[in-house]
Amino acid sequence: MSAKIELVLTCIRLGSRNTNLYRFERPEGGSLPPVAPGAHISLHLPGGMERQYSLLHAGENLKAYDIAVKREEDSRGGSRWIHDRLRVGMRLQVSPPRNHFPLDEGAAFSLLIAGGIGITPIYAMAHRLRDLGRPFELHYTVRSRSDAILLDELSQWENVTIRIGEESAGAPFALARIVGDAPADAHIYCCGPNGMLEAFEEAGRASSRSADHMHVEYFEARFEAATDHQFTIELARSQTELVVPAGKTILEVLRDAGIFVSYSCSEGVCGACETTVISGIPDHRDSILSEEERQANATMMVCCSGAKSDKLVLDL
Ligand code: FES
């Protein structure tokens, strides 16, 4: 696991009625680890909370990380703490950028689709494609103007279509048509609420898109953790066998046994706990692995996935 870095919050700006933009820098100044478009960082908050946020800007030599945090009233507490308690000058431990939503910069055409706060990684991608002079279109849908972030800037771009839901006279966001109309060799990216992402994946299948040209980033857990029955895990490196009882995840059993494993979100969306599977058949419940990767059963997210076989042998 990459070492955490301590960053100081240097600026808070209002992004929309319920979203703030936060800027973090090194306390002593200087460059931060490089960021690829689509990457996120993990903030380590009080009480053991960790939350992942996509970075608004990518680059090799950034002096600041910018994120957007929407206040979620039904959240597990992370966004509320950030909005209510985090203030300029406070320091946080931050895990360096990770990226499960990489941009294919060589694509002949890129179609970017964002719903609500899902604009954050998409915005970084759009900037990168503009800088490279690559052809792309961006479709950004939000419920209302007061919910939208980055609206002033994006509305100036000629290849950006912004749909404001409450100004659309009830017409739904034409996701299937937008995906269907894209060039056959386009790489298509979508980030937004789970329902939108599922519709996006369905639109890709309906228009016979190659799965490796369809890219999604889930912010929320897509499936329940697999905790409905007992199975055994064998840890090949430490030559240990453990029982995972019904009601517990592999990660919980590993932590109870004092075995170190990297993790962050604990709900299958960040990829921090990805573990190599030596044998056995996982019951994949994460929101990261592609269908092909699930079929291959070479790795699994131990925070949420379980076992279809009686035993899993893991490279731990
Ligand atoms: S800890 Fe985030 S995917 Fe497992």
Residues whose N, C-alpha, C, O or C-beta is under 5 A from the ligand:
A	BS01	FES	Y263 S264 C265 S266 E267 G268 V269 C270 G271 A272 C273 M301 C303
